[in-house]
């Protein structure tokens, strides 16, 4: 019995589609998240795939009683995401503008010296 290792057109198209959806689309959506939020929030948000995988397994009935450490790790990832997002809620726009202007003024004063 021989196995053919020929790359057929349907297999090539499926590989191309998977590559576009897996890599290009995920990178595009991450870049949009960086633009809409910040690099830190977007990067930590990518880590939410861990707890989301637990929830998806539970809904699909694939939950096999994982170890408590894994569940606690997923909960800590969720808590970390919440804390990263809470940081920006306390500042007003005026404070953010002041912080940005303050940094720029320091840079200009260094150039003047």
C-alpha positions as CSV (number, residue, x, y, z in Angstrom):
1,X,0.0,0.0,0.0
2,X,1.5,3.3,-1.1
3,X,0.7,6.7,0.3
4,X,0.7,9.6,-2.2
5,X,2.5,12.7,-0.9
6,X,1.3,15.0,-3.7
7,X,0.1,18.4,-2.7
8,X,-3.2,18.6,-4.5
9,X,-5.1,21.9,-5.2
10,X,-7.8,21.4,-2.5
11,X,-5.1,20.7,0.1
12,X,-3.1,23.7,-1.0
13,X,-6.2,25.9,-0.8
14,X,-7.1,24.7,2.7
15,X,-3.5,25.3,3.8
16,X,-3.6,28.8,2.4
17,X,-7.0,29.5,4.0
18,X,-5.8,28.2,7.4
19,X,-2.6,30.3,7.1
20,X,-4.6,33.5,6.3
21,X,-7.1,32.9,9.1
22,X,-4.6,31.8,11.7
23,X,-1.8,34.2,11.2
24,X,-2.9,37.2,9.1
25,X,-6.3,37.7,10.7
26,X,-5.0,37.2,14.3
27,X,-2.1,39.6,13.7
28,X,-4.5,42.2,12.1
29,X,-6.9,41.9,15.0
30,X,-4.1,42.2,17.6
31,X,-2.8,45.3,15.8
32,X,-6.3,46.9,15.8
33,X,-6.5,46.1,19.5
34,X,-3.2,47.9,20.1
35,X,-4.5,51.0,18.2
36,X,-7.8,51.0,20.1
37,X,-6.3,50.4,23.5
38,X,-2.6,50.1,24.3
39,X,0.1,47.5,23.6
40,X,0.0,46.3,27.2
41,X,-3.7,45.7,27.3
42,X,-3.7,44.0,23.9
43,X,-0.8,41.7,24.9
44,X,-2.3,40.8,28.2
45,X,-5.6,40.3,26.3
46,X,-3.9,37.6,24.2
47,X,-3.3,35.8,27.4
48,X,-7.0,35.5,27.9
49,X,-7.0,32.5,25.5
50,X,-5.9,30.4,28.5
51,X,-9.1,30.9,30.6
52,X,-11.2,30.9,27.5
53,X,-9.9,27.5,26.6
54,X,-11.0,26.2,30.0
55,X,-14.5,27.6,29.5
56,X,-14.7,26.3,25.9
57,X,-13.7,22.8,27.1
58,X,-16.2,22.9,29.9
59,X,-19.1,23.9,27.5
60,X,-18.1,21.2,25.0
61,X,-18.0,18.5,27.6
62,X,-14.2,18.0,27.3
63,X,-13.5,19.0,30.9
64,X,-11.7,16.1,32.5
65,X,-11.1,17.5,36.0
66,X,-7.9,19.4,35.4
67,X,-5.6,20.1,38.3
68,X,-6.4,22.9,40.7
69,X,-3.2,24.7,39.8
70,X,-4.3,25.0,36.2
71,X,-7.6,26.5,37.2
72,X,-6.0,28.9,39.6
73,X,-3.5,29.9,36.9
74,X,-6.4,30.8,34.6
75,X,-8.2,32.8,37.3
76,X,-5.0,34.7,38.0
77,X,-4.7,35.6,34.3
78,X,-8.2,37.0,34.4
79,X,-7.4,39.0,37.5
80,X,-4.3,40.3,35.9
81,X,-6.3,41.4,32.9
82,X,-8.7,43.3,35.1
83,X,-5.9,45.1,37.0
84,X,-4.2,46.1,33.8
85,X,-7.5,47.7,32.6
86,X,-8.3,49.4,35.9
87,X,-5.1,51.5,35.8
88,X,-6.5,53.8,33.1
89,X,-9.9,54.4,34.7
90,X,-8.7,56.6,37.5
91,X,-7.1,59.2,35.3
92,X,-9.0,62.1,33.7
93,X,-8.2,63.3,30.2
94,X,-6.6,66.4,31.6
95,X,-4.2,64.4,33.7
96,X,-3.2,62.2,30.7
97,X,-2.6,65.4,28.6
98,X,-0.5,66.9,31.4
99,X,1.5,63.7,31.7
100,X,2.2,63.7,28.0
101,X,3.0,67.5,27.9
102,X,5.2,67.1,30.9
103,X,7.3,64.4,29.1
104,X,7.6,66.5,26.0
105,X,8.6,69.6,28.0
106,X,11.4,67.6,29.6
107,X,12.6,66.4,26.2
108,X,12.6,70.0,24.9
109,X,14.5,71.3,28.0
110,X,17.2,68.7,27.4
111,X,17.6,69.8,23.8
112,X,17.9,73.4,24.9
113,X,20.7,72.7,27.3
